[in-house]
């Protein structure tokens, strides 16, 4: 260790704590990096101080004359925290990401002048041509240290696999001999550790793995009978936390739930709550992170966009509304709480729809071998193929297609070039064994979450044992499985009524599409001609006016409502009063541009197609609307919705249309069984507009997603 750096003094400067002392594994890791120039995997619980290891190692290596540190970090929120900490520790640090492109030239100039101690980048930057030319080629051999944070993302067995992380192995090969490498994570099962060891060529003695238990965390599961009960309980709990000055994060599985719960909490009287998710701009998300840190907000209702490594030392409470798909995910999230507190509360609130959401993410993340082969076969060796052109040829959504292309690029099968993607000539072969193993692993992980919920005994011990913690306790004494006591929030009848009203009154809006997908005519063929016009460019006069849903598929309330209506319809007793009343409530709150004068339904051959027809019959009577003939399709709407991306889904809906009624200038309300991407309502509306409707509004029984 360089004589010029007192590690203890540097740690105290970094943390701002005059009594801070290095943990044994922190010192071991720093010494291995600085003195032995080794590759180290540090698997330690959240709050252990993994970032202190690489900041202090960076300082020590710089003092010894080594080059700057390259930090690969997965999320902007995490990266911002890391840079603040690095600066507090006396390091000259910068980041290169999509939000600060205007600063890149200055950052690169500082790197060229050796005036930068640490550069933080996202894993996708490792494949960016500018980064390769300006950073890796001239500086890879000069780097003093490479740090891979949240390294579990490099493992296909990890809970947050990021294919760009697999590029780390290629990066390591370009480094000068003896360049130390540090990989860090708080969550890694034995299988993930083995995968990372193989990726980084680690020896067993360089894996520093500590206990996962956090003695500050008090854990419980709260079961409630219905959606309104679950949300009301969480609202009361979050409000009680606010009144005690406890900062809280409630994680949700979907953006819609995050928005809905934040609104419900505010209605219930929470004065400082906001929703946080990936649909917000980066500056808005950064502002919310700062607001929670400063106390201007005391509760964020967030999706996983808040993500790994968000560091708020005084965060006192974390909840899940709907459990994550794996226990690794669960532990990663609850580890946000209590980092600098003696006590923090963690609450898990299961929902009926969580299993369906897990399954949907599984389907999105594991495309079929046929789909992968289709992508490879669609690429030329010389002429680039654009993403829109690929979408027209393979049934994969844009985000999943981009992820798949990254995987194929890492494997050397494709290259990203100006104008799109080309094949490299390297053959791609399906690996059925690996696919089956991944599918089995996902299924096992989901089953482990359910088993954890249902089993008796210490919840924390069972969680840590499931994560292969070699030092998991038999009993923590702080969870509901150990009969620990918890303060119960007061859920009044008034609060529950307020929440129930918010759930009932929040409109579920369908997207109003403005443009047809690129290459739609090529994919849909003759079906892309409607009313004599080829569907391309702006939708214009064929667009629907607006659209709403009775509720969201999988939200519990809507599922129960539709299940009851199906039962009464099958018994020959109509649709029942509850479905009719919910439809009337939605229609009564609709801010029409033109009030409908006629109603039709889409009879798509599914059971819910019959339900849509029956609801149209009732609304024609209740609302005194002309009942016109139904739109018929040869396939259920759900079939077209499963095709993957916008152009494929839209083409599927166009090909499915069998008949539409002739309309004489009426303003039409259409009842649909299901809407997912919004292309089903868009296609039906285009046909009805072409058939003579003056305007078209769409009401669907449920919205997906």
C-alpha positions as CSV (number, residue, x, y, z in Angstrom):
1,X,0.0,0.0,0.0
2,X,1.4,3.4,-0.9
3,X,2.8,5.2,2.2
4,X,1.2,8.4,1.1
5,X,-2.4,7.1,1.7
6,X,-3.7,6.5,5.2
7,X,-6.7,4.3,4.4
8,X,-8.5,5.0,7.7
9,X,-8.1,8.7,7.3
10,X,-9.3,8.5,3.7
11,X,-12.3,6.4,4.7
12,X,-13.3,9.0,7.3
13,X,-12.9,11.8,4.8
14,X,-15.1,9.8,2.3
15,X,-17.9,9.0,4.8
16,X,-17.7,12.2,6.9
17,X,-17.6,10.0,10.0
18,X,-14.6,10.6,12.3
19,X,-15.1,7.1,13.9
20,X,-15.3,5.1,10.6
21,X,-13.1,2.0,10.5
22,X,-12.4,-0.3,7.6
23,X,-14.1,-3.7,7.7
24,X,-11.8,-6.7,7.3
25,X,-13.0,-7.6,3.8
26,X,-12.8,-4.0,2.7
27,X,-9.1,-3.9,3.6
28,X,-8.5,-7.3,2.0
29,X,-10.1,-6.2,-1.2
30,X,-8.2,-2.9,-1.3
31,X,-4.9,-4.7,-0.6
32,X,-5.6,-7.3,-3.3
33,X,-6.3,-4.6,-5.8
34,X,-3.5,-2.2,-5.0
35,X,-0.7,-4.5,-3.8
36,X,-1.4,-7.7,-5.8
37,X,-3.1,-6.0,-8.8
38,X,-5.6,-8.9,-8.7
39,X,-9.1,-9.5,-9.9
40,X,-11.6,-9.6,-7.0
41,X,-15.3,-10.4,-6.7
42,X,-16.8,-8.6,-3.7
43,X,-20.2,-10.1,-2.7
44,X,-21.4,-8.1,0.3
45,X,-24.8,-6.9,1.7
46,X,-26.1,-3.5,0.9
47,X,-24.7,-0.9,3.3
48,X,-21.4,-2.8,3.6
49,X,-19.4,-0.1,1.9
50,X,-18.5,-1.7,-1.5
51,X,-18.1,1.8,-3.1
52,X,-15.6,2.8,-0.4
53,X,-13.4,-0.1,-1.6
54,X,-13.1,1.1,-5.1
55,X,-12.9,4.8,-4.2
56,X,-10.0,4.1,-1.8
57,X,-8.4,1.7,-4.2
58,X,-8.6,4.3,-6.9
59,X,-6.9,6.9,-4.6
60,X,-4.2,4.5,-3.6
61,X,-3.5,3.4,-7.2
62,X,-3.4,7.1,-8.4
63,X,-1.0,7.9,-5.6
64,X,1.2,5.0,-6.8
65,X,1.2,6.5,-10.3
66,X,-1.5,4.3,-11.9
67,X,-3.9,5.6,-14.4
68,X,-7.6,6.5,-13.9
69,X,-10.4,4.1,-12.8
70,X,-13.1,3.1,-15.2
71,X,-16.4,2.3,-13.4
72,X,-19.1,0.4,-15.2
73,X,-22.4,1.1,-13.5
74,X,-25.9,0.2,-14.7
75,X,-28.3,3.1,-13.7
76,X,-28.2,6.9,-13.8
77,X,-29.6,7.2,-10.3
78,X,-26.8,5.0,-9.0
79,X,-24.1,6.7,-11.1
80,X,-25.1,10.1,-9.7
81,X,-24.8,8.9,-6.1
82,X,-21.5,7.4,-6.9
83,X,-20.1,10.6,-8.4
84,X,-21.3,12.6,-5.4
85,X,-19.5,10.2,-3.1
86,X,-16.4,10.1,-5.2
87,X,-16.1,13.9,-5.2
88,X,-16.6,13.9,-1.4
89,X,-13.7,11.5,-1.2
90,X,-11.4,13.9,-3.1
91,X,-11.6,12.2,-6.5
92,X,-11.9,14.0,-9.8
93,X,-14.8,12.1,-11.2
94,X,-17.1,12.4,-14.2
95,X,-19.7,10.3,-16.1
96,X,-20.5,9.8,-19.7
97,X,-24.2,8.9,-20.4
98,X,-27.0,10.0,-22.7
99,X,-28.0,12.9,-20.4
100,X,-24.8,14.8,-20.6
101,X,-23.6,14.5,-24.2
102,X,-22.8,18.2,-24.3
103,X,-20.1,17.6,-21.6
104,X,-18.4,14.7,-23.3
105,X,-15.7,16.8,-25.1
106,X,-14.6,18.4,-21.9
107,X,-14.6,15.0,-20.1
108,X,-12.6,13.4,-22.8
109,X,-10.1,16.3,-22.8
110,X,-9.6,15.9,-19.1
111,X,-9.1,12.2,-19.6
112,X,-6.5,12.9,-22.3
113,X,-4.6,15.3,-19.9
114,X,-4.7,12.7,-17.1
115,X,-6.8,15.1,-15.0
116,X,-9.6,12.6,-14.3
117,X,-9.4,10.0,-11.5
118,X,-12.6,8.1,-12.2
119,X,-14.9,7.8,-15.3
120,X,-18.3,6.2,-14.8
121,X,-20.2,4.8,-17.8
122,X,-23.1,2.5,-18.4
123,X,-22.4,-1.0,-19.8
124,X,-23.9,-0.1,-23.2
125,X,-21.2,2.6,-23.6
126,X,-18.7,-0.2,-24.1
127,X,-20.2,-0.9,-27.5
128,X,-20.5,2.8,-28.5
129,X,-18.2,3.6,-31.5
130,X,-17.2,7.0,-30.1
131,X,-16.4,5.5,-26.7
132,X,-14.3,2.8,-28.3
133,X,-12.4,5.3,-30.4
134,X,-11.9,8.1,-27.8
135,X,-11.6,6.1,-24.6
136,X,-10.9,2.4,-25.0
137,X,-8.4,2.4,-27.8
138,X,-6.2,5.2,-26.5
139,X,-6.7,4.6,-22.7
140,X,-7.4,0.9,-22.1
141,X,-3.8,0.0,-21.5
142,X,-3.4,3.0,-19.2
143,X,-6.3,2.3,-16.9
144,X,-5.3,1.8,-13.3
145,X,-8.5,-0.1,-12.2
146,X,-11.7,-1.4,-13.7
147,X,-14.7,-1.6,-11.5
148,X,-17.9,-3.5,-12.4
149,X,-20.7,-2.5,-10.1
150,X,-23.9,-4.5,-9.7
151,X,-21.9,-7.3,-11.4
152,X,-24.7,-9.9,-11.0
153,X,-26.2,-8.2,-14.2
154,X,-23.5,-9.9,-16.2
155,X,-24.9,-13.3,-15.4
156,X,-27.7,-14.8,-17.4
157,X,-28.7,-16.4,-14.1
158,X,-28.9,-13.1,-12.3
159,X,-32.1,-11.3,-11.5
160,X,-31.4,-8.3,-13.7
161,X,-29.4,-9.7,-16.7
162,X,-28.0,-6.9,-18.9
163,X,-26.4,-8.4,-22.1
164,X,-24.0,-5.4,-22.5
165,X,-22.4,-6.5,-19.2
166,X,-21.1,-9.6,-21.0
167,X,-18.8,-7.1,-22.9
168,X,-16.8,-6.9,-19.6
169,X,-14.9,-10.0,-20.6
170,X,-13.8,-8.4,-23.9
171,X,-12.8,-5.2,-22.1
172,X,-10.7,-7.1,-19.6
173,X,-8.8,-8.7,-22.4
174,X,-7.7,-5.3,-23.7
175,X,-6.2,-4.2,-20.4
176,X,-2.5,-4.1,-19.7
177,X,-1.2,-7.1,-17.8
178,X,-1.6,-6.7,-14.1
179,X,-4.5,-4.2,-14.3
180,X,-6.7,-4.9,-11.2
181,X,-10.4,-5.6,-11.7
182,X,-13.1,-5.3,-9.0
183,X,-16.6,-6.8,-9.5
184,X,-19.2,-5.9,-6.8
185,X,-22.7,-7.0,-6.0
186,X,-25.0,-7.4,-3.0
187,X,-27.0,-10.2,-4.4
188,X,-25.5,-13.4,-6.0
189,X,-26.5,-17.0,-5.5
190,X,-23.9,-19.7,-5.8
191,X,-24.8,-20.1,-9.5
192,X,-24.3,-16.4,-10.2
193,X,-20.9,-16.4,-8.4
194,X,-19.8,-19.4,-10.5
195,X,-20.9,-17.6,-13.7
196,X,-19.0,-14.4,-12.7
197,X,-15.9,-16.4,-11.7
198,X,-15.9,-18.0,-15.2
199,X,-16.5,-14.6,-16.9
200,X,-13.7,-12.8,-15.1
201,X,-11.3,-15.8,-14.7
202,X,-11.4,-15.5,-10.9
203,X,-9.7,-17.9,-8.5
204,X,-11.8,-18.9,-5.4
205,X,-9.5,-17.1,-2.9
206,X,-10.3,-13.8,-4.7
207,X,-14.1,-14.1,-3.9
208,X,-14.8,-12.1,-0.8
209,X,-18.3,-13.1,0.3
210,X,-19.8,-11.9,3.5
211,X,-23.1,-12.5,5.3
212,X,-26.2,-10.9,3.8
213,X,-28.2,-10.3,7.0
214,X,-29.0,-6.7,7.8
215,X,-29.8,-6.5,11.5
216,X,-31.6,-3.2,11.0
217,X,-34.4,-4.7,8.9
218,X,-37.8,-5.7,10.4
219,X,-39.7,-7.8,7.8
220,X,-43.4,-8.7,7.5
221,X,-45.9,-9.8,5.0
222,X,-49.4,-8.2,5.0
223,X,-52.3,-10.0,3.4
224,X,-55.4,-8.0,2.5
225,X,-58.7,-9.4,0.9
226,X,-59.1,-6.9,-1.9
227,X,-57.4,-4.2,-4.0
228,X,-58.9,-1.3,-2.1
229,X,-58.0,-2.9,1.2
230,X,-54.4,-3.4,0.1
231,X,-54.0,0.2,-1.2
232,X,-55.7,1.7,1.8
233,X,-53.4,-0.2,4.2
234,X,-50.3,1.0,2.4
235,X,-51.7,4.5,2.3
236,X,-52.3,4.5,6.0
237,X,-48.8,3.0,6.6
238,X,-47.1,5.6,4.4
239,X,-49.0,8.4,6.1
240,X,-48.0,7.1,9.6
241,X,-44.4,6.9,8.4
242,X,-44.6,10.5,7.1
243,X,-45.9,11.7,10.5
244,X,-43.0,10.0,12.2
245,X,-40.5,11.5,9.7
246,X,-39.7,8.2,8.1
247,X,-38.8,8.3,4.4
248,X,-40.5,5.5,2.4
249,X,-40.4,3.8,-0.9
250,X,-43.2,1.6,-2.2
251,X,-42.2,-0.5,-5.1
252,X,-44.8,-1.5,-7.7
253,X,-44.5,-4.0,-10.6
254,X,-46.1,-1.6,-13.2
255,X,-46.1,2.1,-14.1
256,X,-49.9,2.2,-14.0
257,X,-49.9,0.9,-10.4
258,X,-47.2,3.4,-9.4
259,X,-49.3,6.3,-10.7
260,X,-52.5,4.9,-9.2
261,X,-51.1,4.3,-5.7
262,X,-49.4,7.7,-5.6
263,X,-52.7,9.4,-6.4
264,X,-54.5,7.2,-3.9
265,X,-52.0,8.1,-1.1
266,X,-52.4,11.8,-1.9
267,X,-56.2,11.5,-1.8
268,X,-55.9,9.8,1.5
269,X,-54.0,12.7,3.0
270,X,-50.3,12.1,2.3
271,X,-48.8,15.5,1.7
272,X,-45.5,14.6,0.2
273,X,-45.8,11.6,-2.2
274,X,-45.0,11.2,-5.9
275,X,-44.8,8.5,-8.5
276,X,-41.4,7.5,-10.0
277,X,-41.1,5.4,-13.2
278,X,-39.3,5.1,-16.5
279,X,-41.8,7.2,-18.4
280,X,-40.6,10.3,-16.6
281,X,-37.9,12.4,-18.1
282,X,-34.4,12.0,-16.6
283,X,-34.4,15.4,-15.1
284,X,-37.8,14.7,-13.5
285,X,-36.5,11.5,-12.0
286,X,-33.4,13.2,-10.7
287,X,-35.5,15.9,-9.1
288,X,-37.6,13.3,-7.3
289,X,-34.5,11.5,-6.0
290,X,-33.2,14.8,-4.6
291,X,-36.7,15.6,-3.1
292,X,-36.8,12.3,-1.2
293,X,-33.2,12.8,-0.1
294,X,-33.9,16.3,1.2
295,X,-37.2,15.5,2.8
296,X,-39.3,17.6,0.5
297,X,-40.9,14.3,-0.3
298,X,-41.2,11.5,2.2
299,X,-42.6,8.8,-0.1
300,X,-41.9,7.6,-3.6
301,X,-44.1,5.1,-5.2
302,X,-41.7,3.6,-7.7
303,X,-41.2,0.9,-10.3
304,X,-37.8,-0.8,-10.7
305,X,-36.7,2.3,-12.7
306,X,-35.5,3.6,-9.3
307,X,-33.3,0.6,-9.5
308,X,-30.2,-1.0,-8.1
309,X,-28.0,0.9,-5.8
310,X,-30.1,4.0,-5.1
311,X,-28.4,5.1,-1.9
312,X,-30.4,7.0,0.7
313,X,-28.8,6.2,4.1
314,X,-31.8,7.4,6.1
315,X,-34.5,5.6,4.1
316,X,-36.6,4.0,6.9
317,X,-39.2,1.9,5.1
318,X,-39.6,-0.1,1.9
319,X,-42.7,-1.9,0.7
320,X,-43.6,-4.0,-2.3
321,X,-47.1,-3.8,-3.8
322,X,-47.0,-7.1,-5.7
323,X,-43.9,-9.1,-5.0
324,X,-41.0,-9.2,-7.4
325,X,-40.5,-12.3,-9.5
326,X,-37.4,-13.6,-7.6
327,X,-36.2,-13.5,-4.0
328,X,-33.0,-11.9,-5.4
329,X,-35.1,-9.0,-6.7
330,X,-36.9,-8.8,-3.3
331,X,-33.7,-8.7,-1.3
332,X,-32.1,-6.1,-3.7
333,X,-35.1,-3.8,-3.2
334,X,-35.4,-4.1,0.6
335,X,-31.7,-3.5,0.9
336,X,-32.4,0.1,0.1
337,X,-33.8,0.5,3.7
338,X,-31.9,1.2,6.9
339,X,-28.4,1.6,5.6
340,X,-27.6,4.2,8.3
341,X,-30.4,3.6,10.7
342,X,-30.7,1.3,13.7
343,X,-34.1,0.1,12.5
344,X,-36.1,0.1,9.3
345,X,-39.3,-1.7,8.3
346,X,-39.9,-3.8,5.2
347,X,-43.5,-4.8,4.1
348,X,-44.4,-7.3,1.4
349,X,-48.0,-7.0,0.1
350,X,-48.9,-9.8,-2.3
351,X,-51.4,-9.1,-5.1
352,X,-53.4,-11.6,-7.1
353,X,-52.0,-10.3,-10.4
354,X,-48.3,-10.6,-9.5
355,X,-48.0,-14.1,-11.0
356,X,-49.4,-12.9,-14.4
357,X,-47.0,-10.0,-14.4
358,X,-44.1,-12.4,-13.8
359,X,-45.2,-14.6,-16.7
360,X,-45.5,-11.6,-19.0
361,X,-42.0,-10.5,-18.3
362,X,-40.7,-14.1,-18.8
363,X,-42.3,-14.2,-22.2
364,X,-40.8,-10.8,-23.2
365,X,-37.3,-11.7,-22.0
366,X,-37.1,-15.2,-23.6
367,X,-37.9,-14.9,-27.3
368,X,-38.3,-18.2,-29.2
369,X,-35.4,-19.8,-31.1
370,X,-37.5,-19.3,-34.3
371,X,-37.7,-15.5,-33.5
372,X,-33.9,-15.4,-32.9
373,X,-33.2,-17.3,-36.1
374,X,-35.6,-14.9,-38.0
375,X,-33.6,-11.9,-36.8
376,X,-30.3,-13.5,-37.9
377,X,-31.7,-14.6,-41.3
378,X,-33.1,-11.0,-41.9
379,X,-29.6,-9.5,-41.7
380,X,-27.2,-9.0,-44.7
381,X,-23.5,-9.3,-44.5
382,X,-23.0,-5.8,-46.1
383,X,-26.2,-3.8,-46.4
384,X,-27.4,-2.6,-43.0
385,X,-31.0,-3.6,-41.9
386,X,-32.8,-0.9,-39.8
387,X,-34.8,-1.6,-36.7
388,X,-38.2,-0.7,-38.5
389,X,-37.3,-3.2,-41.3
390,X,-36.5,-5.9,-38.7
391,X,-39.8,-5.2,-36.9
392,X,-41.6,-5.8,-40.1
393,X,-40.0,-9.3,-40.4
394,X,-40.0,-10.7,-36.9
395,X,-42.6,-10.6,-34.1
396,X,-40.6,-8.9,-31.4
397,X,-41.3,-5.7,-29.6
398,X,-38.8,-2.9,-30.2
399,X,-37.2,-3.0,-26.7
400,X,-36.9,-6.8,-26.8
401,X,-35.5,-6.7,-30.3
402,X,-32.9,-4.2,-29.3
403,X,-31.9,-6.4,-26.3
404,X,-31.7,-9.5,-28.5
405,X,-29.5,-7.7,-31.0
406,X,-27.2,-6.7,-28.1
407,X,-26.9,-10.4,-27.1
408,X,-26.2,-11.4,-30.6
409,X,-23.6,-8.6,-31.0
410,X,-21.9,-9.7,-27.7
411,X,-21.8,-13.2,-29.1
412,X,-20.2,-11.9,-32.4
413,X,-23.2,-12.9,-34.6
414,X,-24.2,-9.3,-35.6
415,X,-22.6,-5.9,-35.7
416,X,-24.3,-2.5,-35.2
417,X,-23.2,-0.1,-38.0
418,X,-24.4,3.2,-39.3
419,X,-27.9,2.6,-40.7
420,X,-28.7,-0.5,-38.7
421,X,-27.3,-4.0,-38.2
422,X,-25.3,-6.5,-40.3
423,X,-24.5,-10.1,-39.9
424,X,-20.9,-11.0,-39.3
425,X,-21.0,-14.4,-41.0
426,X,-20.6,-16.2,-37.7
427,X,-23.3,-18.8,-37.4
428,X,-25.9,-18.8,-34.7
429,X,-27.0,-22.1,-33.3
430,X,-29.9,-22.6,-30.9
431,X,-29.0,-24.0,-27.5
432,X,-32.1,-25.9,-26.3
433,X,-30.4,-27.1,-23.2
434,X,-29.6,-23.5,-22.1
435,X,-33.1,-22.3,-23.0
436,X,-34.7,-25.1,-21.0
437,X,-32.3,-24.4,-18.1
438,X,-33.2,-20.7,-18.1
439,X,-36.9,-21.5,-18.3
440,X,-36.6,-23.9,-15.5
441,X,-34.6,-21.4,-13.4
442,X,-37.3,-18.7,-13.9
443,X,-40.0,-21.1,-12.9
444,X,-38.1,-22.3,-9.9
445,X,-37.5,-18.6,-8.9
446,X,-41.2,-17.8,-9.1
447,X,-42.0,-20.9,-7.1
448,X,-39.4,-19.9,-4.5
449,X,-41.2,-16.6,-3.9
450,X,-44.6,-18.4,-3.5
451,X,-43.0,-20.9,-1.1
452,X,-41.4,-18.2,0.9
453,X,-44.7,-16.5,1.3
454,X,-46.5,-19.7,2.4
455,X,-43.8,-21.3,4.7
456,X,-43.7,-21.0,8.4
457,X,-40.8,-19.9,10.6
458,X,-38.4,-17.0,10.4
459,X,-38.9,-15.1,7.1
460,X,-35.5,-13.4,7.1
461,X,-33.7,-16.7,7.7
462,X,-35.6,-18.4,4.9
463,X,-34.9,-15.5,2.6
464,X,-31.1,-15.5,3.2
465,X,-31.0,-19.3,3.0
466,X,-32.7,-19.2,-0.4
467,X,-29.9,-16.7,-1.5
468,X,-27.2,-19.2,-0.5
469,X,-25.9,-17.1,2.3
470,X,-23.4,-19.3,4.1
471,X,-24.0,-17.4,7.3
472,X,-27.8,-17.3,7.3
473,X,-29.2,-17.3,10.8
474,X,-31.7,-19.8,12.1
475,X,-33.8,-17.0,13.5
476,X,-33.6,-13.3,13.2
477,X,-36.1,-12.3,16.0
478,X,-37.2,-9.2,14.0
479,X,-39.8,-10.5,11.5
480,X,-43.4,-11.6,11.7
481,X,-42.3,-15.2,11.4
482,X,-40.4,-14.7,14.7
483,X,-43.6,-13.2,16.2
484,X,-42.1,-9.7,16.3
485,X,-44.6,-6.9,17.0
486,X,-45.3,-4.1,14.6
487,X,-47.3,-0.9,14.8
488,X,-50.5,-1.3,12.8
489,X,-51.6,1.7,10.7
490,X,-55.1,2.9,11.3
491,X,-57.3,2.3,8.3
492,X,-60.5,4.2,8.9
493,X,-63.7,3.7,6.9
494,X,-63.3,7.2,5.5
495,X,-59.7,6.5,4.3
496,X,-60.8,3.2,2.7
497,X,-63.7,4.9,0.9
498,X,-61.4,7.6,-0.4
499,X,-59.0,5.0,-1.8
500,X,-61.9,2.9,-3.3
501,X,-63.2,6.1,-5.0
502,X,-59.8,6.8,-6.5
503,X,-59.5,3.2,-7.8
504,X,-63.0,3.5,-9.3
505,X,-62.7,7.0,-10.7
506,X,-59.2,6.9,-12.2
507,X,-59.8,6.6,-16.0
508,X,-57.8,4.0,-17.8
509,X,-57.0,5.8,-21.1
510,X,-56.2,4.0,-24.3
511,X,-53.5,5.5,-26.5
512,X,-54.7,7.5,-29.5
513,X,-52.2,6.6,-32.2
514,X,-51.2,9.4,-34.6
515,X,-49.0,7.5,-37.1
516,X,-49.3,4.1,-38.7
517,X,-46.2,1.9,-38.1
518,X,-43.5,1.9,-40.7
519,X,-43.7,-0.7,-43.4
520,X,-47.3,-1.6,-42.4
521,X,-48.4,-2.1,-46.0
522,X,-45.5,-4.4,-46.7
523,X,-46.5,-6.6,-43.7
524,X,-50.3,-6.4,-43.9
525,X,-50.6,-6.6,-47.7
526,X,-54.0,-5.9,-49.1
527,X,-55.5,-5.6,-45.6
528,X,-53.6,-2.3,-45.2
529,X,-56.0,-0.6,-47.7
530,X,-59.0,0.7,-45.9
531,X,-61.7,2.7,-47.7
532,X,-59.5,2.9,-50.8
533,X,-56.6,4.4,-48.8
534,X,-53.3,2.7,-48.1
535,X,-52.5,3.0,-44.4
536,X,-49.2,4.8,-44.1
537,X,-47.9,8.0,-42.5
538,X,-50.4,10.0,-40.4
539,X,-53.6,8.4,-39.5
540,X,-55.4,11.7,-39.8
541,X,-59.2,11.5,-40.4
542,X,-59.3,7.7,-39.8
543,X,-58.1,8.1,-36.1
544,X,-60.3,7.4,-33.1
545,X,-61.3,10.3,-31.0
546,X,-60.6,8.8,-27.6
547,X,-60.6,5.5,-25.8
548,X,-61.0,4.2,-22.3
549,X,-61.2,0.9,-20.4
550,X,-63.4,-0.3,-17.6
551,X,-60.1,-1.4,-15.8
552,X,-56.8,-3.0,-16.3
553,X,-56.3,-6.7,-16.9
554,X,-54.8,-8.3,-13.8
555,X,-55.7,-5.5,-11.3
556,X,-57.9,-7.8,-9.3
557,X,-61.0,-5.5,-9.3
558,X,-61.5,-5.7,-13.1
559,X,-60.8,-9.5,-13.2
560,X,-63.4,-10.1,-10.5
561,X,-65.9,-7.8,-12.3
562,X,-65.5,-9.6,-15.6
563,X,-65.5,-13.1,-14.1
564,X,-68.9,-12.3,-12.4
565,X,-70.3,-11.0,-15.7
566,X,-69.2,-14.0,-17.6
567,X,-70.9,-16.3,-15.1
568,X,-74.2,-14.5,-15.3
569,X,-74.0,-14.3,-19.1
570,X,-73.4,-18.0,-19.4
571,X,-76.3,-18.6,-17.1
572,X,-78.6,-16.7,-19.4
573,X,-79.0,-13.8,-16.9
574,X,-77.4,-11.0,-18.9
575,X,-74.2,-9.2,-17.9
576,X,-75.2,-8.4,-14.3
577,X,-75.6,-5.0,-12.6
578,X,-72.0,-4.5,-11.5
579,X,-70.5,-4.5,-15.0
580,X,-73.3,-2.3,-16.3
581,X,-72.8,0.2,-13.5
582,X,-69.1,0.3,-14.0
583,X,-69.6,1.0,-17.7
584,X,-72.1,3.7,-16.9
585,X,-69.7,5.3,-14.4
586,X,-66.9,5.4,-17.0
587,X,-69.1,6.8,-19.6
588,X,-70.5,9.5,-17.3
589,X,-67.0,10.8,-16.6
590,X,-65.9,10.8,-20.2
591,X,-65.1,14.2,-21.5
592,X,-66.6,13.7,-25.0
593,X,-65.8,15.9,-27.9
594,X,-68.9,14.4,-29.5
595,X,-71.4,12.4,-27.5
596,X,-72.0,9.0,-29.2
597,X,-75.3,8.5,-31.0
598,X,-74.7,4.8,-31.8
599,X,-73.1,1.8,-30.3
600,X,-71.5,-1.3,-31.8
601,X,-69.3,-4.1,-30.5
602,X,-66.4,-6.2,-31.8
603,X,-67.4,-9.9,-31.9
604,X,-64.0,-11.5,-32.0
605,X,-64.9,-15.2,-31.3
606,X,-63.7,-15.1,-27.7
607,X,-66.0,-15.4,-24.7
608,X,-65.4,-11.7,-23.9
609,X,-66.5,-10.9,-27.5
610,X,-70.0,-12.2,-26.4
611,X,-69.7,-10.1,-23.3
612,X,-68.8,-7.0,-25.4
613,X,-71.9,-7.6,-27.5
614,X,-74.1,-8.0,-24.5
615,X,-72.8,-4.8,-22.9
616,X,-73.4,-2.9,-26.2
617,X,-77.0,-4.2,-26.1
618,X,-77.5,-2.8,-22.6
619,X,-75.8,0.5,-23.2
620,X,-78.0,1.1,-26.3
621,X,-81.0,0.7,-24.0
622,X,-79.6,2.7,-21.0
623,X,-78.1,5.5,-23.1
624,X,-80.7,5.5,-25.9
625,X,-78.1,4.8,-28.5
626,X,-78.8,3.4,-32.0
627,X,-77.7,-0.3,-31.9
628,X,-75.8,-0.9,-35.2
629,X,-74.3,-4.1,-36.5
630,X,-71.2,-5.5,-34.9
631,X,-67.6,-5.6,-36.3
632,X,-66.6,-9.2,-36.7
633,X,-63.1,-10.6,-36.7
634,X,-61.7,-14.1,-37.6
635,X,-59.3,-14.1,-34.7
636,X,-59.7,-13.0,-31.1
637,X,-58.1,-9.7,-30.4
638,X,-55.7,-11.4,-28.0
639,X,-54.1,-13.3,-30.9
640,X,-53.1,-10.1,-32.7
641,X,-51.9,-8.5,-29.5
642,X,-49.5,-11.4,-28.9
643,X,-47.6,-10.8,-32.2
644,X,-44.9,-8.7,-30.6
645,X,-44.3,-5.3,-32.1
646,X,-46.3,-2.4,-33.5
647,X,-46.2,-3.3,-37.1
648,X,-46.9,-7.0,-36.5
649,X,-49.7,-6.3,-34.1
650,X,-51.3,-3.7,-36.3
651,X,-51.0,-6.0,-39.3
652,X,-52.6,-8.8,-37.3
653,X,-55.6,-6.7,-36.4
654,X,-56.0,-5.5,-40.0
655,X,-55.9,-9.1,-41.4
656,X,-58.4,-10.2,-38.7
657,X,-61.2,-7.8,-39.7
658,X,-64.0,-9.7,-41.5
659,X,-66.9,-7.2,-41.6
660,X,-67.9,-3.7,-40.5
661,X,-71.3,-2.1,-40.6
662,X,-72.2,0.7,-43.0
663,X,-72.7,4.0,-41.0
664,X,-74.5,7.1,-42.0
665,X,-72.6,9.9,-40.2
666,X,-73.2,8.7,-36.7
667,X,-70.9,9.3,-33.7
668,X,-70.0,5.7,-32.7
669,X,-69.1,4.1,-29.4
670,X,-67.3,0.7,-29.9
671,X,-67.2,-1.9,-27.2
672,X,-64.0,-4.0,-27.4
673,X,-63.2,-7.2,-25.4
674,X,-59.5,-6.2,-24.9
675,X,-57.0,-3.5,-25.7
676,X,-53.3,-4.0,-25.3
677,X,-51.0,-1.9,-27.5
678,X,-53.8,0.4,-28.7
679,X,-53.6,-0.9,-32.3
680,X,-56.8,-3.0,-32.0
681,X,-58.9,0.2,-31.2
682,X,-57.0,2.1,-33.8
683,X,-57.7,-0.4,-36.6
684,X,-61.4,-0.8,-35.7
685,X,-61.8,2.9,-35.6
686,X,-60.2,3.3,-39.0
687,X,-62.6,0.8,-40.5
688,X,-65.6,2.5,-38.9
689,X,-64.4,6.0,-40.0
690,X,-64.0,4.7,-43.5
691,X,-67.5,3.2,-43.3
692,X,-69.0,6.6,-42.6
693,X,-68.7,7.2,-38.9
694,X,-68.3,10.9,-38.1
695,X,-66.3,10.0,-34.9
696,X,-65.3,6.9,-33.1
697,X,-64.7,6.4,-29.4
698,X,-63.6,3.0,-28.0
699,X,-64.5,1.4,-24.6
700,X,-62.8,-1.8,-23.8
701,X,-63.7,-4.3,-21.1
702,X,-60.0,-4.4,-20.0
703,X,-56.7,-2.9,-20.9
704,X,-53.5,-4.9,-20.9
705,X,-50.3,-3.5,-19.5
